[in-house]
Amino acid sequence: MATPNYGYEKRQKELAKKKKKEDKLREKANRKLNPSSDGLAPGDPETDVASLERDPPTVPDLPTKNG
C-alpha cells in the first residue's frame, strides 16, 4: 500500500486557501466599485461598521446615589 503524501495534501490546502482569499478580495473590490443596495442587508457586518463610524454608540446616563 502506498504511503500518504502529506506534503501534496498540505500544498493543495494552501492553494485552496489562497484562491478563496483572492476571490474574497476580488468580490470586495467589486462591491466597492459597484455599490448597490441589494448586496447589503441591515444585519450585514459591512453595514453595521459603516453605521458605527457615522453614529458612535452613546452611553446612557446612570442614576447616581445622590441624585
PyMOL commands that set and color helices and strands:
alter all, ss='L'
color gray80, all
select helices_A, chain A and resi 6-33+45-54
alter helices_A, ss='H'
color red, helices_A
deselect
rebuild
show_as cartoon
